[in-house]
């Protein structure tokens, strides 16, 4: 049987097959085995979906019987029956024949052999332990819908053995990718674990509990700790997640222990204490035990006090009230439990969603912002030590093969979703999430809760109340709710391009870079509104024949890249090219489009000059000149070479020049450019923010931090557009047209 699709789940380079994870991380999988070693490869493609197996039965002929020998050796017996005989051979004691004190009674004439095993049981046991083994050499390849996919040992055993209160977990490819992410950070010598946000109902707690158990029982002298959002939740997580899975495990995945039948405080994998004649046997058991422990901890800030931990599982830090612990402070303290004297000794797995600022949201954001895998410190770590990971709520429903179904499922898949999840899932994840939000769109408080519980991207995790607080969050919050309504789509994605007739045209294009909510009315306010003449290029005082924009009632700001060489180097790249075009209070513009940004460009192209050209064409279409930071010479020189220096407003160069070497320190202008821009945006948000139409700008304004503007390209361009904005009503101007073919050589 050929496997034509075996590599389609992965990408491939000179090092082998890999999967690209959140944040651009490459996770390489082991070398693919032969076809016969891939689970389910003998099935037709349509039947290649995950199916866990039950523990097999065994022929009575393959078992040495010490007690209760059957009359018929042609029968098959279950695991527990066969295992009883094996235990008797190992210990000389019958686990099903107990004394009045509850101890197993000795079996007559049996000489115990601790190394005795039944071959059929041992073959199965060894196979499952090898598949479950969480490190190199463990795991199994599985055929899923014609694709060979590697399941690490932790993930295989989660699907096969981790029975929760609602049964065994379904295969979800997103859970597999979480385990890839875990293996990447766990085995990395510098990264100290992972921090994850996923929607409610994602099963994130069950998976974390299983990973914690596996890390405990496959290591000697390991201590793993659970930290909940409060002390009660730590114990609740232990009982409802960890113990629930533990109680349903086959005995070969449960090391020697002193846990009893219903542990509530810890799992201790060391032998129970014994005295008298049993003490010698106890010493033998101690040598064979792993002496590891899994413990729920207090949720306080100083609970571990630098005690070494193999793993710290942290649930819901974004819901940890500051009265219990400041989650970021607690995390920084607990880092000392997994990083000792410059050596990594353990890992975090942190998971949850986010509540309001005052209920832990701001503390969680501090942890999150310090966990970007693309922003490492000089020592090769993130500030938090961990790497962030997001699962979209749009991926909440999966088909029978484990792949997310976002929308438009075929009939067979829709029926499968209905059977597994309910009728509400039949159309996929996107309609489900959108319908949730529609139901509460008139109630901002409920809307915010729904979005936080079911975020579809990283921005939605902290979409309310955890930003810099520099602008009116009440206004921004209300307009954000409106802009996230799936039925309200005020912008179109377009590109602007030169036409053969000498004008700039536009067309909708998914990669256009421009988000536009209003186009000029050809009968009232002319697009392509410029004439020809001489421009004074303000940096060198050079006169140049150029485009002269004539729409003085509009303004624009451009925050371009500083140096093309740095832009092309991903390691040095700091920001995108951004341009914002804003209207004034012109009587020819519909009121709902006055005094707001109407066209926003933000794009990162392989060649920055492609973005420069895109922005130039947009400025020409609207007939507006732009304020450009004077030290951003690459774009300015580009416009000069194109005969378009008239698109540069000279005022910025003399009054608001940003020092190219002083970071946020400005020369000229009271308080510097950043302070001026921040003040103007604050005023505009209060006056006009309720009418904004661009969601990306609103979300940036929430998070804006004047001390670090690299992440806020749209905000900076918007602020520049406000430097000469006029809110008073302007009259329509008669303008002279110019054929741009003469400037650019178009025929």
C-alpha positions in Angstrom: 0.0 0.0 0.0 1.5 3.3 -1.0 1.4 6.4 1.3 1.2 9.3 -1.1 0.2 11.8 1.6 2.5 10.8 4.4 4.4 14.1 4.5 1.4 16.4 4.0 1.0 17.0 7.7 4.5 18.3 8.0 7.0 20.5 6.3 10.4 19.3 5.4 13.9 20.8 5.3 17.5 19.5 5.5 17.0 18.4 9.1 13.8 16.4 8.5 10.1 16.7 9.0 8.8 19.4 11.2 5.7 21.2 12.3 5.6 25.0 12.7 4.0 25.9 16.0 2.6 29.1 17.5 5.2 31.8 17.4 7.1 30.3 14.5 8.7 27.5 16.5 9.9 24.5 14.4 9.3 21.2 16.1 11.1 18.2 14.5 9.5 14.8 14.7 11.5 11.4 14.7 12.3 9.6 11.5 9.3 8.0 10.0 9.3 4.1 10.3 8.3 1.6 7.7 4.6 1.4 6.7 4.0 -1.7 8.8 5.0 0.0 12.0 2.5 2.8 11.5 -0.7 2.3 13.5 -3.9 2.1 11.4 -1.9 1.9 8.1 -3.7 -1.3 7.2 -7.0 0.5 7.1 -8.6 2.4 4.2 -8.0 6.1 4.4 -11.6 6.9 5.4 -11.3 4.6 8.4 -8.0 6.0 9.5 -9.1 7.9 12.6 -8.1 7.5 16.2 -9.6 4.5 18.0 -8.3 3.5 21.4 -8.1 -0.2 22.2 -9.2 -2.2 25.2 -6.7 -4.3 27.1 -6.6 -7.6 25.2 -7.6 -11.0 26.6 -5.2 -13.9 26.9 -5.3 -17.6 26.2 -5.4 -19.8 29.3 -2.7 -21.9 27.7 -0.2 -19.0 27.9 -0.6 -18.7 31.7 1.0 -20.7 34.5 -1.8 -21.3 37.0 -1.0 -21.2 40.7 -4.7 -21.1 42.0 -8.1 -21.6 40.5 -6.8 -23.5 37.5 -9.5 -23.6 34.7 -11.0 -26.9 33.5 -11.0 -25.7 29.9 -7.6 -24.3 28.6 -9.3 -23.1 25.4 -10.9 -20.2 27.1 -9.6 -16.6 27.1 -9.1 -14.6 30.3 -9.0 -10.9 31.0 -6.0 -8.9 32.2 -6.9 -9.0 35.9 -7.3 -12.8 36.0 -4.0 -13.3 34.3 -2.3 -10.7 36.3 -3.4 -12.4 39.6 -1.4 -15.5 38.6 1.6 -13.3 37.8 1.5 -11.5 41.1 1.4 -14.9 42.9 4.5 -16.0 41.1 6.3 -12.8 42.0 5.3 -12.4 45.6 3.9 -15.8 46.8 0.8 -13.9 47.9 -2.8 -14.0 46.5 -4.1 -10.5 46.0 -7.7 -11.8 46.0 -7.4 -14.0 49.1 -7.2 -11.6 52.1 -6.7 -12.1 55.8 -9.0 -10.5 58.4 -6.5 -7.6 58.5 -6.9 -7.1 54.7 -3.4 -8.5 53.8 -2.9 -11.0 51.0 -2.5 -14.6 52.2 0.5 -16.7 51.2 0.0 -19.4 48.5 1.2 -22.8 49.7 4.4 -24.2 48.1 5.1 -21.1 46.1 8.7 -19.7 46.1 8.4 -16.0 45.2 10.4 -14.7 42.3 10.3 -10.9 41.9 11.4 -11.2 38.3 8.7 -13.7 37.3 6.4 -12.6 34.5 3.9 -14.1 32.1 5.3 -13.6 28.6 2.1 -12.7 26.9 1.3 -10.0 29.6 4.9 -8.7 29.5 4.9 -8.3 25.7 1.8 -6.2 25.9 3.0 -4.3 28.9 6.4 -3.5 27.3 4.7 -2.3 24.1 2.4 0.1 26.0 5.1 1.4 28.2 7.3 2.1 25.2 4.5 3.9 23.4 3.8 5.9 26.6 7.4 6.7 27.3 7.6 10.6 27.2 11.2 11.0 26.0 13.3 10.0 23.1 12.4 6.5 21.9 8.8 6.7 23.0 5.6 7.5 21.1 4.1 6.0 18.0 3.4 6.9 14.4 -0.3 6.8 13.5 -2.1 7.1 10.1 -4.8 9.7 10.3 -6.8 10.3 7.1 -4.0 9.2 4.8 -1.3 11.1 6.8 1.4 9.6 8.9 1.4 11.7 12.2 3.7 11.2 15.1 2.1 10.9 18.5 4.6 11.6 21.4 4.3 9.2 24.3 2.6 11.7 26.5 -0.1 12.3 23.8 -0.6 8.7 22.9 -1.1 7.7 26.5 -3.4 10.6 27.1 -5.8 9.4 24.4 -5.4 5.7 25.3 -5.4 5.8 29.1 -6.5 9.2 30.6 -10.1 8.5 31.4 -11.8 11.6 32.8 -15.3 12.0 34.3 -16.8 12.2 30.8 -14.8 9.3 29.4 -11.6 9.1 27.3 -10.6 12.2 25.3 -11.2 12.6 21.6 -8.3 13.1 19.3 -7.9 16.8 18.6 -5.0 17.9 16.5 -4.7 21.1 18.6 -4.0 18.9 21.6 -1.3 17.1 19.7 0.3 20.5 18.8 0.2 21.4 22.5 2.2 18.3 23.2 4.6 19.2 20.5 5.0 22.6 22.1 5.5 20.9 25.5 8.2 18.6 24.2 10.0 21.5 22.6 10.1 23.6 25.7 10.7 20.7 28.1 13.7 19.4 26.2 15.1 22.9 25.6 18.0 23.8 28.0 16.8 27.4 28.4 13.1 27.6 28.0 11.3 26.9 31.3 7.9 25.7 30.0 4.8 27.1 28.4 1.9 29.4 29.1 -1.3 28.8 27.2 -4.7 30.4 26.7 -7.4 28.2 25.2 -11.2 28.5 25.1 -13.4 27.1 27.9 -14.3 23.5 27.2 -11.1 22.9 25.4 -10.0 20.1 27.8 -6.8 22.0 28.6 -6.9 21.1 32.3 -7.3 17.4 31.7 -4.3 17.4 29.3 -2.2 19.4 31.8 -3.1 16.9 34.6 -2.1 14.0 32.5 1.3 15.5 31.4 1.9 16.2 35.1 1.2 12.6 36.0 3.5 11.3 33.3 6.3 13.6 34.3 5.9 12.3 37.9 5.9 8.6 37.3 8.6 8.4 34.5 11.2 10.1 36.7 12.8 9.1 40.0 12.8 11.3 43.0 10.7 13.9 41.1 8.2 16.3 42.8 5.6 17.9 40.7 3.3 20.6 42.1 -0.2 22.0 41.3 -0.9 25.6 41.9 -4.6 26.7 41.4 -6.1 30.1 41.5 -6.7 29.6 45.2 -6.0 26.8 47.8 -9.3 25.1 47.3 -8.9 25.0 43.6 -5.5 23.4 43.9 -7.0 20.5 45.8 -10.1 20.4 43.6 -7.9 20.2 40.4 -5.9 17.4 42.1 -9.0 15.3 43.0 -11.2 16.0 39.9 -8.5 15.9 37.2 -5.4 14.0 38.4 -6.9 11.4 40.8 -9.8 10.8 38.4 -7.4 9.8 35.7 -5.2 7.9 38.1 -7.9 5.7 39.5 -8.7 4.3 36.0 -5.2 3.3 35.0 -4.0 -0.2 34.3 -1.5 -1.4 37.0 1.5 -1.2 34.7 1.2 2.6 34.6 1.0 2.8 38.4 4.4 2.5 40.2 4.8 1.2 43.8 2.9 3.6 45.9 1.3 4.5 49.2 -1.8 6.2 47.8 -4.8 4.2 49.0 -8.0 3.9 47.0 -9.1 7.5 47.0 -6.2 9.9 47.6 -7.1 13.5 48.4 -3.8 15.2 49.4 -1.0 13.8 47.2 0.1 10.9 45.1 3.2 9.3 46.7 5.1 6.7 44.7 7.0 5.1 47.5 6.1 1.9 49.4 3.8 2.0 52.4 5.6 1.7 55.7 5.9 -1.8 57.2 7.2 -3.2 60.4 8.3 -6.6 61.9 8.7 -9.5 59.5 7.7 -7.5 56.5 10.3 -4.8 57.0 13.0 -6.7 54.9 10.5 -7.0 52.0 9.8 -3.3 52.4 13.5 -2.4 51.9 13.5 -4.4 48.7 10.4 -2.4 47.5 12.0 0.9 48.4 14.9 0.1 46.1 12.5 -0.7 43.3 10.2 2.4 43.9 10.7 5.7 42.1 10.1 7.8 45.2 8.3 10.6 43.3 5.4 12.7 44.4 2.6 14.8 42.9 1.2 17.4 45.3 -1.4 20.2 45.3 0.1 23.4 46.7 -1.1 26.6 48.3 -1.8 29.4 45.8 0.2 32.0 47.8 3.1 33.9 46.4 5.9 32.3 48.5 4.6 28.7 48.7 7.5 26.8 47.1 10.2 28.9 48.6 12.8 27.8 46.0 12.1 24.1 46.5 13.1 22.2 43.4 10.3 20.9 41.2 10.3 18.7 38.1 7.1 20.4 37.0 4.8 23.1 38.2 1.3 23.0 36.8 -0.4 26.4 37.2 -4.1 26.7 36.5 -6.0 29.9 35.9 -3.4 32.5 37.0 -5.5 35.0 35.0 -8.3 34.4 37.6 -6.1 34.5 40.7 -7.3 37.5 42.8 -4.5 39.7 44.0 -5.7 39.1 47.6 -4.6 35.5 47.1 -1.4 36.2 45.1 0.0 38.5 42.5 0.3 35.9 39.8 3.3 37.6 38.1 5.2 37.9 41.4 4.4 34.3 42.3 5.7 33.2 38.9 9.0 35.1 39.3 9.5 33.5 42.7 8.6 30.0 41.4 11.1 30.3 38.5 13.7 29.6 41.1 12.2 26.1 41.6 12.9 25.1 38.0 16.0 27.1 37.3 18.8 26.6 39.9 22.2 28.3 39.6 21.9 28.7 35.8 20.7 25.1 35.3 17.3 24.0 34.2 15.8 21.4 36.6 12.0 21.6 35.7 9.3 23.2 33.7 6.1 25.1 34.0 2.8 24.3 32.3 0.5 27.3 32.8 -3.0 27.4 31.4 -6.3 29.3 31.7 -8.4 32.2 30.5 -8.5 35.8 31.8 -10.8 37.7 34.1 -11.1 41.5 34.6 -8.1 43.6 35.5 -8.8 43.7 39.2 -9.4 39.9 39.3 -5.9 39.0 38.0 -6.1 40.0 34.4 -3.3 42.6 34.6 -1.0 40.2 36.5 -1.5 37.5 33.9 -0.8 40.0 31.1 2.5 40.8 32.7 3.4 37.1 32.5 2.0 36.9 29.0 3.8 39.9 27.6 7.1 38.5 28.9 6.6 35.2 27.1 7.0 36.0 23.4 9.3 33.4 21.7 10.4 36.1 19.2 11.6 38.5 21.9 14.4 36.7 23.8 16.8 38.4 26.1 20.5 38.3 25.6 20.7 35.1 27.6 18.4 33.3 25.2 15.3 33.3 27.4 12.1 35.2 27.5 11.7 37.5 30.5 9.2 35.1 32.0 11.2 32.1 31.1 8.2 30.4 29.4 6.8 30.6 25.8 3.2 31.6 25.1 0.7 29.5 23.1 -2.8 30.3 21.9 -5.7 28.1 20.8 -8.5 29.8 18.8 -12.1 29.3 19.9 -12.9 28.9 16.2 -11.2 25.5 16.5 -13.4 24.2 19.3 -15.1 21.5 17.2 -13.2 18.7 15.5 -14.2 16.1 12.9 -13.7 12.4 13.5 -10.1 12.7 12.4 -9.3 15.4 15.0 -9.0 18.3 12.6 -10.8 21.6 13.5 -14.0 22.4 11.6 -14.3 26.1 11.4 -17.2 26.5 8.9 -19.0 25.0 6.0 -18.7 21.3 6.9 -20.0 18.8 4.4 -23.2 16.9 5.3 -21.4 13.9 6.7 -19.2 16.0 8.9 -22.1 18.2 10.1 -24.0 15.1 11.2 -20.9 13.9 13.0 -20.6 17.2 14.8 -24.2 17.1 15.8 -23.8 13.6 17.3 -20.6 14.4 19.2 -21.3 18.0 20.4 -24.9 18.9 19.7 -27.0 20.6 17.1 -25.3 24.0 17.8 -22.0 22.6 16.4 -23.3 21.6 13.0 -22.1 24.7 11.1 -18.6 24.8 12.7 -16.7 26.8 15.1 -16.9 30.3 13.5 -20.7 30.4 13.3 -20.9 29.1 16.9 -18.6 31.7 18.3 -20.2 34.5 16.3 -23.7 33.5 17.4 -22.6 33.5 21.0 -21.4 37.1 20.6 -24.5 38.2 18.7 -26.7 37.1 21.5 -25.0 39.5 24.0 -23.8 42.3 21.7 -26.1 44.8 23.3 -24.6 44.1 26.8 -20.9 45.1 26.8 -20.2 43.5 30.1 -21.5 40.0 29.0 -19.9 40.5 25.6 -16.5 41.0 27.2 -17.0 37.9 29.3 -17.9 35.8 26.3 -14.9 37.0 24.3 -12.5 36.3 27.2 -13.9 32.8 27.6 -13.8 32.1 23.9 -11.0 34.2 22.4 -10.3 33.6 18.7 -6.8 35.2 18.7 -4.2 36.7 21.0 -5.6 40.2 20.9 -8.9 39.0 22.3 -7.4 37.6 25.4 -6.8 41.1 26.8 -9.2 43.0 24.7 -10.6 44.9 27.7 -9.1 46.8 30.5 -5.5 45.5 30.5 -3.9 48.1 28.2 -1.8 51.2 28.9 -4.9 53.2 30.0 -3.8 56.3 28.1 -7.1 56.7 26.2 -10.7 56.5 27.2 -11.3 52.8 27.6 -15.0 53.2 28.0 -15.3 54.6 24.5 -12.8 52.2 23.0 -14.5 49.3 24.7 -17.9 50.2 23.3 -16.7 50.7 19.8 -14.7 47.5 20.0 -17.8 45.5 20.8 -19.5 47.1 17.8 -16.6 46.4 15.5 -16.4 42.7 16.5 -20.1 42.1 15.6 -19.8 39.6 12.7 -22.7 41.3 11.0 -21.0 44.7 11.0 -18.2 45.0 8.4 -17.4 48.7 7.9 -14.1 48.2 6.1 -12.9 46.6 2.9 -9.4 45.3 2.2 -8.2 46.9 -1.0 -5.1 47.8 -3.0 -4.5 51.0 -4.9 -2.8 50.9 -8.3 -1.9 53.2 -11.2 -4.3 53.0 -14.2 -3.5 53.5 -17.8 -5.7 56.7 -17.8 -3.4 58.4 -15.5 -5.4 58.0 -12.3 -5.0 55.8 -9.3 -7.6 53.0 -9.1 -8.6 50.6 -6.4 -9.9 47.1 -6.1 -10.7 44.7 -3.3 -7.8 42.4 -2.7 -7.3 40.1 0.4 -3.6 41.0 0.5 -4.0 44.6 -0.5 -2.8 46.0 2.8 -5.3 48.9 2.9 -8.4 48.7 5.1 -10.8 51.4 3.9 -14.2 52.5 5.2 -14.9 55.4 2.9 -14.1 56.3 -0.7 -14.5 59.9 -2.0 -17.6 60.8 -3.9 -16.5 61.6 -7.4 -19.3 64.3 -7.7 -18.4 66.1 -4.5 -14.9 65.3 -3.1 -12.5 64.3 -5.9 -10.2 61.4 -5.5 -6.9 61.6 -7.3 -7.0 65.2 -6.2 -3.7 66.8 -7.0 -2.0 69.1 -9.5 1.6 69.5 -10.7 4.0 72.1 -9.5 7.3 72.5 -7.5 7.7 71.0 -4.1 10.3 72.0 -1.6 11.9 68.8 -0.3 12.2 70.0 3.3 15.3 68.1 4.4 17.7 69.3 1.7 15.7 72.4 0.5 15.7 71.0 -3.0 13.0 72.1 -5.4 11.5 69.3 -7.4 8.7 69.0 -9.9 6.2 66.9 -8.1 2.6 65.9 -7.3 0.9 68.6 -5.2 -2.0 67.2 -3.2 -5.0 69.5 -2.9 -7.2 67.9 -0.3 -6.3 70.1 2.6 -9.4 69.0 4.6 -7.7 65.6 5.0 -4.5 64.6 6.7 -2.3 61.6 6.8 0.5 60.2 8.9 3.2 57.6 7.9 5.3 55.5 10.2 7.6 53.7 7.8 10.5 51.4 8.5 13.8 53.2 9.3 16.3 51.1 7.5 15.6 48.7 4.6 18.6 46.5 5.6 17.2 46.0 9.1 13.7 45.4 7.7 15.0 42.6 5.5 16.8 41.0 8.5 14.1 39.3 10.6 16.2 39.4 13.7 16.5 43.2 13.5 13.1 44.0 12.2 11.2 46.2 14.7 8.0 47.4 13.0 5.8 47.4 9.9 5.1 50.2 7.4 1.9 52.0 8.5 -0.1 54.8 7.0 -3.3 56.4 8.3 -5.5 58.8 6.2 -8.0 60.8 8.2 -10.9 63.1 7.1 -11.7 66.5 8.5 -15.1 68.1 9.0 -15.8 68.7 5.3 -19.4 69.2 4.3 -19.0 66.9 1.3 -18.2 63.9 3.5 -21.1 62.0 5.1 -21.2 62.8 8.8 -20.4 59.2 9.9 -17.1 59.4 8.1 -16.0 62.9 9.3 -13.0 63.4 11.6 -12.0 59.7 11.7 -9.4 57.5 10.0 -10.9 56.3 6.7 -8.0 54.4 5.2 -5.3 52.5 7.1 -2.4 50.7 5.6 -0.2 48.2 7.5 1.8 45.6 5.8 5.1 43.8 6.0 6.4 43.0 2.5 9.6 41.1 1.6 10.8 44.3 -0.2 9.9 47.4 1.9 9.7 49.5 -1.3 6.7 47.5 -2.3 5.0 48.9 0.8 6.4 52.3 0.1 4.7 52.2 -3.3 1.4 51.0 -1.8 1.4 53.9 0.6 2.3 56.4 -2.1 -0.6 55.2 -4.3 -3.0 55.5 -1.4 -1.9 59.1 -0.6 -2.3 59.9 -4.3 -5.8 58.4 -4.5 -7.0 60.6 -1.6 -4.9 63.6 -2.7 -3.3 64.1 0.7 0.2 64.8 1.9 1.5 63.0 5.0 3.4 63.8 8.1 6.4 61.5 8.2 8.9 61.2 11.0 11.9 63.1 9.7 14.5 60.4 10.6 12.6 57.8 8.5 14.7 58.8 5.5 14.2 55.6 3.4 10.5 56.5 2.6 11.2 60.1 2.2 14.0 59.4 -0.3 11.8 56.9 -2.1 9.1 59.6 -2.6 11.8 62.0 -3.9 13.1 59.4 -6.4 9.5 58.9 -7.6 8.9 62.6 -8.2 6.4 62.6 -5.3 8.1 64.8 -2.7 5.0 66.9 -2.6 3.4 64.0 -0.6 5.6 65.1 2.3 4.3 67.8 4.7 7.3 69.9 5.5 6.0 71.1 8.8 7.0 67.9 10.7 10.6 68.3 9.8 11.0 71.7 11.5 8.7 71.4 14.5 8.4 67.8 15.5 11.6 66.1 14.5 12.3 62.9 16.3 15.9 62.3 17.2 17.2 59.2 15.4 19.5 58.3 18.2 17.6 59.3 21.4 14.8 56.7 21.2 11.8 58.6 22.6 13.6 61.8 23.2 12.5 64.5 20.8 14.2 67.7 19.6 11.8 70.5 19.1 8.2 70.7 20.2 7.0 70.9 23.8 7.5 67.6 25.5 8.6 65.7 22.4 6.7 64.1 19.5 5.5 61.1 21.5 4.0 63.3 24.2 2.3 65.5 21.6 0.9 62.6 19.7 -0.4 60.9 22.8 -2.2 64.1 23.8 -3.7 64.6 20.4 -4.9 60.9 20.2 -6.4 61.2 23.7 -8.4 64.3 22.7 -9.5 62.7 19.4 -10.6 59.4 21.1 -12.8 61.4 23.5 -14.2 63.5 20.7 -14.5 61.1 17.8 -13.6 57.6 19.1 -17.2 56.4 19.2 -17.2 56.6 15.4 -14.0 54.8 14.6 -14.3 52.0 12.0 -11.0 50.2 12.2 -10.8 47.4 14.7 -7.0 46.9 14.5 -6.4 50.6 15.4 -8.9 50.4 18.3 -7.1 47.3 19.7 -3.7 49.0 19.4 -5.0 52.1 21.2 -6.0 49.8 24.1 -2.5 48.5 24.5 -0.5 51.6 23.5 2.6 52.3 25.6 4.5 55.6 24.9 7.7 54.1 26.3 7.9 51.4 23.7 6.3 52.4 20.4 7.7 49.7 18.1 4.6 47.6 18.6 2.2 50.4 17.7 2.7 51.3 14.1 -0.9 52.2 13.3 -1.2 54.3 16.5 2.0 56.3 15.6 0.8 56.9 12.1 -2.6 57.9 13.4 -1.0 60.4 15.8 1.1 61.9 13.0 -2.1 62.3 11.0 -3.6 64.4 13.9 -0.7 66.9 14.0 -2.4 69.2 11.5 -6.0 67.9 11.6 -8.8 70.4 11.4 -12.2 69.7 12.8 -13.9 72.8 11.4 -16.0 72.6 8.3 -14.2 73.1 5.0 -15.5 74.1 1.6 -15.1 72.0 -1.5 -12.1 73.2 -3.6 -12.0 73.3 -7.4 -8.8 71.5 -8.4 -6.7 71.1 -11.4 -6.1 67.5 -12.6 -2.7 66.2 -13.6 -1.9 63.1 -15.7 0.4 60.9 -13.6 1.6 59.1 -16.7 4.1 61.9 -17.1 5.6 61.2 -13.7 5.9 57.5 -13.7 6.3 56.7 -17.4 3.1 54.7 -17.7 1.8 54.2 -21.2 
